[in-house]
């Protein structure tokens, strides 16, 4: 795999995708004083944020010398043209965005087993959020459990039956155990 | 005991406890009959499970409180800042939400101790060799408070996935993970302030966890492992900065993979010295195993043994590269 700096056009596209989902300026805050780099393997690209003093790793010569698999903070990856955030940045993101859904204890547990969120489990949801919006799933201890996609406009929540789907599980912290057993 | 007596006794014990005979012969030569019996009996008992609280994310108090609410019996490990014995009472330690959130890592007491002995500091460059599945890498990142760089080297493609996953789960953001052979560290182009080599070994200390080890490895396997360990340790010494610290550990109880390997390194590299470990655990390393006199400083190394400490068998040796003496 080769590590390289992210070109400005591509980085702008990443910023747009994250900021559209989670709020303007969020990507900048996640970046902090780090530099974005990417690892390319075939058609897959994974983006990382690294301290500026590590930038020397993102050269062609360094790529030939070292088989780098992971570096710094994983921001996310591009799959089917869409940017997907990594679980690595969720804790930080939680403090930067209001695009969240607060769920009950029972739903929180089910969510970490890959289940989606039903109306009866929702404790709090910003009514301005629209269908398709990515939201962070938060439990009652203010811990981020993953990302879900709203399956309806949030202002329709009240009219929904209690067993109706509100948000589809996209990724959750249970992935660690499901993936590795 | 004479050699003939050892062989006769070993034959009986090997049959009684289900081991290969050569293993018991070595234990008898190393410890005598009484301690060998204690060891064999201890290996029939399970090891206490333990966790390391990930202070990158939470405090000891928060995790212990939440686990106690879930009926997990928690007890502090005296010499480890964030290490706890944890009895999960039959439930799976990996299935709890606190584990998924990276609040703790299920890790053996000796493995946590090895990183504490290394004592990595924020801002340093630290190498973790044969790093998967990442227990020690994440512990190093934790002790460095995510400042500086921990370079995790792993050769196995499949184990690489668990290494990356644990880094993400535990919120370590100062790691560089490299796929490669730890015996060819010259290619890395780094000089490390500290190096942890928890070497792939014959696993002779893991018998309480994996009874198949009683019969799965021959003496030739132990020798093969010792050769590979020597090569890895040699490579590590060459990328250690002057004044730097190197911790060599294995989960083997075989002196051939531990004291012998370090003794050879000390002969080849006079600038390397074994230093005392300022943490109180285990028993001293062997400076005269099987009656063979080795470098006496090997007494500064420490061993965990199932019959003495209730843990898996483990060896930890802390070395320092003296300044201004590199050849």
Boltz contact constraints between the chains, C-beta under 6 A:
constraints:
  - contact:
      token1: [A, 66]
      token2: [B, 178]
      max_distance: 6.0
  - contact:
      token1: [A, 67]
      token2: [B, 179]
      max_distance: 6.0
  - contact:
      token1: [A, 67]
      token2: [B, 180]
      max_distance: 6.0
  - contact:
      token1: [A, 68]
      token2: [B, 178]
      max_distance: 6.0
  - contact:
      token1: [A, 69]
      token2: [B, 160]
      max_distance: 6.0
  - contact:
      token1: [A, 69]
      token2: [B, 177]
      max_distance: 6.0
  - contact:
      token1: [A, 69]
      token2: [B, 179]
      max_distance: 6.0
  - contact:
      token1: [A, 70]
      token2: [B, 164]
      max_distance: 6.0
  - contact:
      token1: [A, 70]
      token2: [B, 177]
      max_distance: 6.0
  - contact:
      token1: [A, 71]
      token2: [B, 176]
      max_distance: 6.0
  - contact:
      token1: [A, 72]
      token2: [B, 173]
      max_distance: 6.0
  - contact:
      token1: [A, 73]
      token2: [B, 173]
      max_distance: 6.0
  - contact:
      token1: [A, 87]
      token2: [B, 168]
      max_distance: 6.0
  - contact:
      token1: [A, 88]
      token2: [B, 168]
      max_distance: 6.0
  - contact:
      token1: [A, 112]
      token2: [B, 100]
      max_distance: 6.0
  - contact:
      token1: [A, 143]
      token2: [B, 101]
      max_distance: 6.0
  - contact:
      token1: [A, 173]
      token2: [B, 100]
      max_distance: 6.0
  - contact:
      token1: [A, 173]
      token2: [B, 101]
      max_distance: 6.0
  - contact:
      token1: [A, 174]
      token2: [B, 100]
      max_distance: 6.0
  - contact:
      token1: [A, 176]
      token2: [B, 100]
      max_distance: 6.0
  - contact:
      token1: [A, 176]
      token2: [B, 165]
      max_distance: 6.0
  - contact:
      token1: [A, 176]
      token2: [B, 169]
      max_distance: 6.0
  - contact:
      token1: [A, 177]
      token2: [B, 94]
      max_distance: 6.0
  - contact:
      token1: [A, 180]
      token2: [B, 162]
      max_distance: 6.0
  - contact:
      token1: [A, 180]
      token2: [B, 165]
      max_distance: 6.0
